């Protein structure tokens, strides 16, 4: 083996090793802690109500960031802020590990709207993943309730939900665009 091959193997090993979490979250502890979440987000994070998002298969990093934002008051929601207030960092990590390990669901969406949304979706996939499965801090959109997604897009546009990049993206979009994109992502 030459030095170039050895260097490649070593750098590959280190890149994998260095991306591992320092302390692993406990999925079982997360499952035990998730009981209060089920009343809105459903068993195993599969929400049966379009008002609440599916948490199943959601990005762990995204869930951690959102729970911490609710806890700190940086993201406001009268239901989630009190729920997150009682969580410590270990609880948050364990819940995120549990929900991210669950099987994704498909909420569905109007087929005609979904077809229109598919043509517009490419602007979302750079951050949210090639199949809208999420990407680290960017949430999974695939399988979410279309009504929930459309409401979140509207909240970004109105400014009641903050994110500079999202607010810039939705600034010139219509409610019809929101519904079409939401139907498409719900159908994945």
C-alpha positions as CSV (number, residue, x, y, z in Angstrom):
1,X,0.0,0.0,0.0
2,X,1.5,3.3,-1.0
3,X,1.4,6.5,1.2
4,X,-1.5,8.0,-0.9
5,X,-3.7,5.0,-0.2
6,X,-2.7,5.0,3.5
7,X,-3.5,8.7,3.7
8,X,-6.9,8.2,2.1
9,X,-7.8,5.3,4.4
10,X,-6.7,7.3,7.5
11,X,-8.6,10.4,6.4
12,X,-11.7,8.3,5.7
13,X,-11.5,6.6,9.1
14,X,-11.0,10.0,10.9
15,X,-13.9,11.6,9.0
16,X,-16.2,8.9,10.1
17,X,-14.8,8.8,13.7
18,X,-15.0,12.5,14.2
19,X,-18.6,12.8,13.1
20,X,-19.8,10.3,15.7
21,X,-21.7,11.9,18.7
22,X,-19.6,12.3,21.8
23,X,-22.3,10.7,23.9
24,X,-25.0,8.6,22.4
25,X,-28.6,9.4,23.1
26,X,-30.8,6.7,24.7
27,X,-33.7,5.8,22.4
28,X,-35.4,3.7,25.1
29,X,-35.3,6.7,27.5
30,X,-36.7,8.9,24.8
31,X,-39.5,6.5,24.2
32,X,-40.4,6.5,27.9
33,X,-40.3,10.3,28.0
34,X,-42.4,10.6,24.8
35,X,-45.8,9.7,26.4
36,X,-46.9,13.3,26.8
37,X,-46.0,14.0,23.1
38,X,-48.4,11.3,21.9
39,X,-51.5,13.3,22.7
40,X,-50.7,15.7,19.9
41,X,-48.0,14.0,17.8
42,X,-49.5,10.5,17.9
43,X,-48.0,7.2,18.8
44,X,-44.3,6.9,17.7
45,X,-44.6,10.5,16.4
46,X,-47.2,9.7,13.7
47,X,-49.7,12.5,14.1
48,X,-53.3,11.8,13.1
49,X,-54.1,15.5,13.3
50,X,-53.1,18.0,10.6
51,X,-52.6,20.7,13.2
52,X,-49.6,18.8,14.7
53,X,-46.5,17.7,12.7
54,X,-45.3,14.1,12.4
55,X,-42.2,13.6,14.4
56,X,-41.4,10.1,13.1
57,X,-38.2,10.0,11.1
58,X,-37.7,13.7,11.7
59,X,-34.0,14.9,11.7
60,X,-32.6,14.5,15.2
61,X,-30.6,17.8,15.0
62,X,-33.7,19.6,13.9
63,X,-35.8,18.2,16.8
64,X,-33.1,19.1,19.3
65,X,-32.8,22.7,17.9
66,X,-36.6,23.2,18.0
67,X,-37.1,21.8,21.5
68,X,-34.3,24.1,22.7
69,X,-35.8,27.0,20.9
70,X,-39.2,26.3,22.5
71,X,-37.5,26.0,25.9
72,X,-35.6,29.3,25.5
73,X,-38.7,31.1,24.2
74,X,-37.0,31.8,20.8
75,X,-39.9,29.8,19.1
76,X,-43.3,30.5,20.5
77,X,-46.1,28.1,20.9
78,X,-48.4,28.1,23.9
79,X,-48.5,24.2,24.0
80,X,-44.8,23.5,23.3
81,X,-43.2,26.1,25.5
82,X,-44.5,24.6,28.8
83,X,-43.7,21.1,27.5
84,X,-40.1,21.9,26.6
85,X,-39.6,24.0,29.8
86,X,-39.4,20.7,31.9
87,X,-36.9,19.0,29.6
88,X,-33.2,18.9,30.3
89,X,-30.6,18.5,27.5
90,X,-30.4,14.7,28.1
91,X,-34.2,14.5,27.7
92,X,-34.2,16.5,24.6
93,X,-31.4,14.4,23.0
94,X,-33.2,11.2,24.0
95,X,-36.5,12.3,22.6
96,X,-34.9,13.4,19.4
97,X,-33.1,10.0,19.1
98,X,-36.4,8.2,19.7
99,X,-38.5,10.1,17.2
100,X,-35.8,10.2,14.5
101,X,-35.5,6.4,14.7
102,X,-39.2,5.8,14.0
103,X,-40.6,4.8,10.6
104,X,-41.8,7.7,8.4
105,X,-45.4,8.0,7.4
106,X,-47.1,9.6,4.4
107,X,-49.8,12.1,5.2
108,X,-51.0,12.3,1.6
109,X,-52.1,15.3,-0.4
110,X,-54.4,16.3,-3.2
111,X,-52.9,14.6,-6.3
112,X,-53.5,17.6,-8.6
113,X,-52.0,20.1,-6.1
114,X,-49.1,17.7,-5.5
115,X,-48.3,17.6,-9.3
116,X,-48.2,21.4,-9.3
117,X,-46.1,21.4,-6.2
118,X,-43.6,19.0,-7.6
119,X,-42.7,21.5,-10.3
120,X,-41.9,24.1,-7.6
121,X,-40.2,21.8,-5.1
122,X,-36.6,22.0,-6.4
123,X,-36.1,25.3,-4.5
124,X,-36.7,23.4,-1.3
125,X,-34.6,20.3,-1.9
126,X,-31.2,21.9,-1.7
127,X,-31.7,22.3,2.1
128,X,-34.3,19.7,2.9
129,X,-32.7,16.9,1.1
130,X,-33.1,15.4,-2.4
131,X,-36.2,13.5,-1.4
132,X,-37.3,16.0,1.3
133,X,-36.1,13.6,4.0
134,X,-34.5,16.4,5.9
135,X,-30.8,17.3,6.2
136,X,-29.4,17.8,9.7
137,X,-30.8,21.1,11.0
138,X,-33.3,21.2,8.1
139,X,-36.5,19.3,8.8
140,X,-38.0,16.4,7.0
141,X,-40.9,17.6,4.8
142,X,-41.7,14.3,3.2
143,X,-44.9,12.8,4.7
144,X,-45.9,15.9,6.7
145,X,-49.5,17.0,6.8
146,X,-50.1,19.4,3.9
147,X,-52.2,21.7,6.1
148,X,-49.4,21.8,8.7
149,X,-46.8,22.6,6.1
150,X,-48.9,25.3,4.4
151,X,-49.5,26.9,7.8
152,X,-45.8,26.9,8.6
153,X,-45.0,28.5,5.2
154,X,-47.6,31.2,6.0
155,X,-46.1,31.8,9.4
156,X,-42.7,32.3,7.9
157,X,-44.2,34.8,5.4
158,X,-46.1,36.7,8.1
159,X,-43.0,36.7,10.3
160,X,-44.6,34.9,13.3
161,X,-42.1,32.1,12.7
162,X,-38.5,33.3,12.2
163,X,-35.8,32.1,9.9
164,X,-34.1,34.5,7.6
165,X,-33.6,32.0,4.7
166,X,-37.2,30.8,4.9
167,X,-38.6,34.2,5.1
168,X,-36.7,35.2,2.0
169,X,-37.8,32.1,0.1
170,X,-41.5,32.5,0.9
171,X,-41.6,36.3,0.4
172,X,-42.8,36.1,-3.2
173,X,-44.9,33.0,-2.9
174,X,-48.6,32.9,-2.8
175,X,-51.0,30.9,-0.6
176,X,-51.7,28.7,-3.7
177,X,-47.9,28.0,-3.9
178,X,-47.9,27.0,-0.3
179,X,-50.8,24.6,-0.8
180,X,-49.2,23.0,-3.9
181,X,-45.8,22.5,-2.2
182,X,-47.4,21.2,0.9
183,X,-49.5,18.7,-1.1
184,X,-46.4,17.5,-2.9
185,X,-44.4,17.0,0.3
186,X,-47.3,15.4,2.1
187,X,-47.6,12.8,-0.8
188,X,-43.9,11.7,-0.5
